[in-house]
Amino acid sequence: MKKALFVALALAAGSAVAAPYVHPANQSVSKATDAKTGGTLRLTVAGDFDTFNPLVAQGRPNIPELTDAGGLFTVDPYTYEYEGYMAQSFTQSPDKRTFTFTLRPELRWSDGQAITADDFISAFKIYAADEESNLYSYMSDNGKPVTFRKLGDRQLSITFPRATVQNLETISYLSPLPDHIFGRAFGNGGAAGVKAVRALWEINTDPSKLVVSGPFKVASYRRGERLTLTKNPQFGAWNKDSAGKALPYLDGLQYAVVKDQNAQLATFLAGNSDLHAPTNRDQLAQIVAAKNGGKLNVEVLANAGPAAAVDFLYFNWNKSSSPFKQTLFRNPRFRQAMSQLVNREQIIDQVLGGLGVAAYTSVYPLYSEWVAPNVDKYKFNPAAAAKTLDALGFTRRGADGIRVDSKGNRLSFTLNTNSENTRRQQIARIFADEAKKIGVEVKTSFVPFNQLLEVVYPESDAAKLNRQFDAAITGLGGGGFINPVGVASVFECGGDLNGYNQSSRCIAPWETQQLNLFYKSTAEFDQAKRRAIANQIQRLQVENQGLIYILSQNSHYAWDSKVQGEYPKKIATPLWASSYFGTRNIALTWLNR
């Protein structure tokens, strides 16, 4: 009894101890004592934002991600170890399945309410119930649910169905939602609850009604013009620099909507934005020329390495309205031929000025030691592609030179990509030119990104069986470093990020094999054995070309010289760079005005 009492007292004493998260000094080139507060960082964004609601937000950047603090864990970029962020401390059970957390006592939402275990539990319930939410796939493992339990106002536990190498990574992705808003709307759950939470925070919502956890909150948004974020004072209560000063240093961020990459460059060259990520050699050269000519006072980090991202092309396997195309697109020999029409080296040379790396599997070239050997089996070879198309029955040519099969079906399809991305548009045009040379008509169509997402990933089951497109070029970025062969939502049939097959059943046997191998890899704690399984997955990908991987562009970063606080050189890599702010933590960024 005395021992139990002692433990209870110890927990009570611990709960009163202040424990803000201290951002390590080694994650900024600036000394904390040199950093100045105030000022607004100016940025550009390619498209309009569609929602304030984190459950329905698509595309990147999106406002919920810009205003979100993160989750229970963060990663030390020097040691690659996970450490507590919103969690003050945590323990792991001997079977490695259950994690128990104690939250920091200072956590607050932007409206001043404490961030508690209820905010995490409500979020997990909603993520698990809302099949369309971005985090739905993380709430189960191979069909078995992740479970969670509130242990107190500041204590909770998460239990996974299996011990996997990715459980810590998964936890780092899970962010809380304000229980007093989302939990209240969700009520008793079910379809009505999901509908209620998805209806919250539409883009016309008064920004003062929004509640966020991150360093900045929405001040105003004018569609087609500007998003303005202002400092969230509550963030600084639990986020400190190494000198104990509240973060962020900046007063706010301002995003101008500039719907063209060249126009975004022009904005930076004119000195009207502070950060820019050049997309090719020409953009990089223009910035360097402006710097060397004394027209622009900027810093440039060129060729930081391949981005943690990749572009790929895929065909729609769910097109019941066109049995001819559906059958054709499901044929791996057709896709192999199409891969042989992707002139990756020419694309890298012409589009990126040579500053990119060809990709052939789901492993980003950034993780070169994980790329399986001999994966370029179906690289550019028009003669081989033509021979395959002959074998598939497209031996005749019509009056326009396009191949036709014995039933009169023309070998013609439309290739879509997003209108904001000039790189992908150029890739599409080069592919179309090469295809035309051997009698394949590729019509290109460029539409806004959000519109493209709605076509590729429709919501209803019926629409998923008859998607209204032929082929598309999109891409993926981010992901983890522990098992960089991919994520379940790409490999699952009907998975959130599976572009070729949105039906809920696997159509080809290799899809099931790939998924099973992926699950096997996540349960393998020996890295050498895990890498061998990743190689098996990549061999399946290469032979079947579900996604026809194209390239990773090299990353380049430029910023106005007054912007301070970037990462030290050792960690200023694409692996640790932010999708939005480059090689810097926005909380540690400051302006030397």
Secondary structure, DSSP 8 states (H G I E B T S, - for coil): -HHHHHHHHHHHHHHTS---EE--GGG-SS-TTT-----EEEEEESS---BS-TTT--SSS-HHHHT----SEEE-TTT--EEESSEEEEEE-TTS-EEEEEE-TT-B-TTS-B--HHHHHHHHHHHHH-TTSTTGGGGEETTEE-EEEE-SSSEEEEE-SS--TTHHHHHHH-----IIIIIHHHTT-HHHHHHHHHTSSBTTS-GGG----SSEEEEEEETTTEEEEEE-TTGGGTEE-TTS-BS--SSEEEEEE--SHHHHHHHHHTT--SEE---SHHHHHHHHHHHHTTS--EEEEEEEEE-SEEEEEEE-S-BTT-HHHHHHHT-HHHHHHHHTT--HHHHHHHHHTT-EEE--SSS-GGGGGGS-TT--TT-S-HHHHHHHHHHTT--EE-TTS-EE-TT--B-EEEEEEETT-HHHHHHHHHHHHHHHHTT-EEEEEEE-HHHHHHHHS-SSHHHHHB-S-SEEEEEEE---SSSTT--HHHHSTT-TT-SS--SSS--SHHHHHHHHHHHHHHT---HHHHHHHHHHHHHHHHHH-SSEEEEEEEEEEEEETTEE-B--GGG-STTT-BTTTBSB-GGG-EE--
